[in-house]
Amino acid sequence: MRGPLQLTFASYNIHKAVGADGKRDPDRIIRVLHELAADVVAMQEADRRFGAREAVLPRALLEEAHWQVAPVAER
């Protein structure tokens, strides 16, 4: 018999991928996500808020890491 399923959840405000150094660096965000090692991560400020709300993290970077993006309701 297996034990209970355990999942790790994290919440991360990525501040549009702009660090304390003032530089936008999506790769830095990906590195932090790897360090978190969470099963589910809810990210805030993950879009640029211009036009069609372009994502800050390129989908290709997420797919390379074998992560899946879950759509959420829009305002």
ZAZATOR-208019 format. One record per residue: residue in one letter; residue number from 1; x, y, z of N, C-alpha, C in turn. Coordinates in Angstrom, 1 decimal, padded with zeros to 4 digits, always signed. Layout:
N
{atom "A", NUM, {X, Y, Z}, {X, Y, Z}, {X, Y, Z}}
...
END
This chain:
75
{atom "M", 1, {+000.8, -001.2, +000.0}, {+000.0, +000.0, +000.0}, {+000.9, +001.2, +000.0}}
{atom "R", 2, {+000.5, +002.2, -000.8}, {+001.3, +003.4, -000.9}, {+000.9, +004.4, +000.2}}
{atom "G", 3, {+001.8, +005.3, +000.5}, {+001.5, +006.4, +001.5}, {+000.8, +007.5, +000.8}}
{atom "P", 4, {+000.4, +008.5, +001.5}, {-000.4, +009.6, +000.9}, {+000.5, +010.4, -000.1}}
{atom "L", 5, {-000.2, +010.9, -001.1}, {+000.5, +011.7, -002.1}, {+000.9, +013.1, -001.5}}
{atom "Q", 6, {+002.1, +013.5, -001.6}, {+002.5, +014.8, -001.1}, {+002.9, +015.7, -002.2}}
{atom "L", 7, {+002.4, +016.9, -002.2}, {+002.7, +017.9, -003.2}, {+003.2, +019.2, -002.5}}
{atom "T", 8, {+004.1, +019.9, -003.1}, {+004.7, +021.1, -002.6}, {+004.1, +022.2, -003.5}}
{atom "F", 9, {+003.6, +023.3, -002.8}, {+003.0, +024.4, -003.5}, {+003.9, +025.7, -003.1}}
{atom "A", 10, {+004.0, +026.6, -004.1}, {+004.7, +027.8, -003.8}, {+004.0, +029.0, -004.5}}
{atom "S", 11, {+004.2, +030.1, -004.0}, {+003.7, +031.4, -004.6}, {+004.9, +032.3, -004.8}}
{atom "Y", 12, {+005.0, +032.9, -006.0}, {+006.2, +033.6, -006.3}, {+005.8, +034.9, -007.1}}
{atom "N", 13, {+006.1, +036.0, -006.6}, {+005.8, +037.3, -007.4}, {+007.1, +037.5, -008.1}}
{atom "I", 14, {+007.1, +037.3, -009.5}, {+008.3, +037.4, -010.3}, {+008.6, +038.9, -010.7}}
{atom "H", 15, {+007.7, +039.8, -010.3}, {+007.9, +041.2, -010.6}, {+008.3, +041.5, -012.1}}
{atom "K", 16, {+007.6, +040.8, -013.0}, {+007.8, +041.0, -014.4}, {+009.2, +040.6, -014.8}}
{atom "A", 17, {+009.8, +039.7, -014.1}, {+011.2, +039.2, -014.3}, {+012.2, +040.2, -014.2}}
{atom "V", 18, {+011.9, +041.3, -013.5}, {+012.9, +042.4, -013.3}, {+013.5, +042.2, -011.8}}
{atom "G", 19, {+014.8, +042.0, -011.7}, {+015.4, +041.8, -010.4}, {+015.7, +043.1, -009.7}}
{atom "A", 20, {+016.3, +043.0, -008.6}, {+016.8, +044.1, -007.8}, {+017.8, +045.0, -008.5}}
{atom "D", 21, {+018.5, +044.3, -009.5}, {+019.5, +045.0, -010.3}, {+018.8, +045.8, -011.5}}
{atom "G", 22, {+017.5, +045.8, -011.6}, {+016.8, +046.6, -012.6}, {+016.8, +045.9, -014.0}}
{atom "K", 23, {+017.3, +044.7, -014.1}, {+017.4, +044.0, -015.4}, {+016.3, +042.9, -015.5}}
{atom "R", 24, {+015.7, +042.9, -016.6}, {+014.7, +041.8, -016.9}, {+015.5, +040.6, -017.3}}
{atom "D", 25, {+015.3, +039.5, -016.6}, {+016.1, +038.2, -016.9}, {+015.2, +037.0, -016.6}}
{atom "P", 26, {+014.4, +036.6, -017.7}, {+013.6, +035.4, -017.5}, {+014.4, +034.1, -017.1}}
{atom "D", 27, {+015.6, +034.0, -017.6}, {+016.4, +032.8, -017.2}, {+016.7, +032.8, -015.7}}
{atom "R", 28, {+016.8, +033.9, -015.1}, {+017.0, +034.0, -013.6}, {+015.7, +033.4, -012.9}}
{atom "I", 29, {+014.6, +033.8, -013.4}, {+013.3, +033.3, -012.9}, {+013.3, +031.8, -013.0}}
{atom "I", 30, {+013.6, +031.2, -014.1}, {+013.6, +029.8, -014.4}, {+014.6, +029.1, -013.4}}
{atom "R", 31, {+015.7, +029.7, -013.1}, {+016.7, +029.1, -012.1}, {+016.0, +029.1, -010.7}}
{atom "V", 32, {+015.4, +030.1, -010.4}, {+014.7, +030.2, -009.0}, {+013.6, +029.1, -009.0}}
{atom "L", 33, {+012.9, +029.0, -010.0}, {+011.8, +028.0, -010.1}, {+012.4, +026.6, -009.9}}
{atom "H", 34, {+013.5, +026.3, -010.5}, {+014.2, +025.0, -010.3}, {+014.6, +024.9, -008.8}}
{atom "E", 35, {+015.1, +025.9, -008.2}, {+015.5, +025.8, -006.8}, {+014.3, +025.6, -005.9}}
{atom "L", 36, {+013.2, +026.2, -006.2}, {+012.0, +026.0, -005.4}, {+011.6, +024.5, -005.4}}
{atom "A", 37, {+011.8, +023.8, -006.5}, {+011.4, +022.4, -006.6}, {+010.0, +022.1, -006.2}}
{atom "A", 38, {+009.1, +023.0, -006.4}, {+007.7, +022.9, -006.0}, {+006.9, +022.1, -007.1}}
{atom "D", 39, {+005.9, +021.4, -006.8}, {+005.1, +020.7, -007.8}, {+004.1, +021.7, -008.5}}
{atom "V", 40, {+003.7, +022.7, -007.7}, {+002.8, +023.7, -008.3}, {+003.3, +025.1, -007.8}}
{atom "V", 41, {+003.4, +026.0, -008.8}, {+003.8, +027.4, -008.5}, {+002.8, +028.3, -009.1}}
{atom "A", 42, {+002.3, +029.2, -008.2}, {+001.4, +030.3, -008.7}, {+002.3, +031.5, -008.8}}
{atom "M", 43, {+002.3, +032.1, -010.0}, {+003.2, +033.3, -010.2}, {+002.3, +034.5, -010.3}}
{atom "Q", 44, {+002.8, +035.6, -009.7}, {+002.1, +036.9, -009.9}, {+003.1, +037.8, -010.7}}
{atom "E", 45, {+002.5, +038.8, -011.4}, {+003.2, +039.7, -012.3}, {+004.0, +038.9, -013.3}}
{atom "A", 46, {+003.3, +038.0, -013.9}, {+004.0, +037.1, -015.0}, {+003.7, +037.6, -016.4}}
{atom "D", 47, {+003.0, +038.8, -016.5}, {+002.8, +039.3, -017.8}, {+003.3, +040.8, -017.9}}
{atom "R", 48, {+003.4, +041.3, -019.1}, {+004.0, +042.6, -019.2}, {+003.0, +043.7, -019.2}}
{atom "R", 49, {+001.7, +043.3, -019.2}, {+000.5, +044.3, -019.1}, {+000.5, +045.3, -020.2}}
{atom "F", 50, {+000.9, +044.9, -021.4}, {+000.8, +045.7, -022.5}, {+000.1, +044.9, -023.6}}
{atom "G", 51, {-000.8, +045.6, -024.4}, {-001.4, +044.9, -025.5}, {-002.2, +043.7, -025.1}}
{atom "A", 52, {-001.8, +042.6, -025.7}, {-002.4, +041.3, -025.4}, {-001.8, +040.6, -024.2}}
{atom "R", 53, {-001.2, +041.4, -023.3}, {-000.6, +040.8, -022.1}, {+000.4, +039.7, -022.4}}
{atom "E", 54, {+001.4, +040.1, -023.1}, {+002.5, +039.2, -023.4}, {+003.1, +038.6, -022.1}}
{atom "A", 55, {+003.4, +037.3, -022.2}, {+004.0, +036.7, -021.0}, {+005.5, +037.1, -020.8}}
{atom "V", 56, {+005.9, +037.2, -019.6}, {+007.3, +037.6, -019.3}, {+008.2, +036.4, -019.5}}
{atom "L", 57, {+007.7, +035.2, -019.2}, {+008.5, +034.0, -019.4}, {+008.2, +033.3, -020.7}}
{atom "P", 58, {+009.1, +033.3, -021.7}, {+008.8, +032.6, -022.9}, {+008.3, +031.2, -022.7}}
{atom "R", 59, {+007.3, +030.8, -023.4}, {+006.7, +029.5, -023.3}, {+007.8, +028.4, -023.6}}
{atom "A", 60, {+008.7, +028.7, -024.5}, {+009.7, +027.7, -024.8}, {+010.6, +027.4, -023.6}}
{atom "L", 61, {+010.9, +028.4, -022.8}, {+011.7, +028.1, -021.6}, {+011.0, +027.2, -020.6}}
{atom "L", 62, {+009.7, +027.4, -020.5}, {+008.9, +026.6, -019.6}, {+008.8, +025.2, -020.2}}
{atom "E", 63, {+008.6, +025.0, -021.5}, {+008.5, +023.7, -022.1}, {+009.8, +022.9, -022.0}}
{atom "E", 64, {+010.9, +023.6, -022.1}, {+012.2, +023.0, -022.0}, {+012.4, +022.4, -020.6}}
{atom "A", 65, {+011.8, +023.0, -019.6}, {+011.9, +022.5, -018.2}, {+010.8, +021.5, -017.9}}
{atom "H", 66, {+010.0, +021.2, -018.9}, {+008.9, +020.2, -018.8}, {+007.8, +020.7, -017.8}}
{atom "W", 67, {+007.6, +022.0, -017.8}, {+006.5, +022.5, -016.9}, {+005.3, +022.8, -017.8}}
{atom "Q", 68, {+004.2, +022.7, -017.2}, {+002.9, +023.0, -017.9}, {+002.3, +024.3, -017.4}}
{atom "V", 69, {+001.8, +025.1, -018.2}, {+001.1, +026.3, -017.9}, {-000.4, +026.1, -017.7}}
{atom "A", 70, {-000.9, +026.4, -016.6}, {-002.4, +026.2, -016.4}, {-003.1, +027.6, -016.6}}
{atom "P", 71, {-004.0, +027.7, -017.5}, {-004.7, +028.9, -017.7}, {-005.6, +029.3, -016.4}}
{atom "V", 72, {-005.7, +030.6, -016.2}, {-006.5, +031.1, -015.1}, {-007.5, +032.1, -015.7}}
{atom "A", 73, {-008.5, +032.3, -014.9}, {-009.6, +033.3, -015.3}, {-009.0, +034.7, -015.5}}
{atom "E", 74, {-009.5, +035.3, -016.5}, {-009.1, +036.7, -016.7}, {-010.0, +037.6, -016.0}}
{atom "R", 75, {-009.6, +038.9, -015.8}, {-010.5, +039.8, -015.1}, {-011.8, +040.0, -015.8}}
END
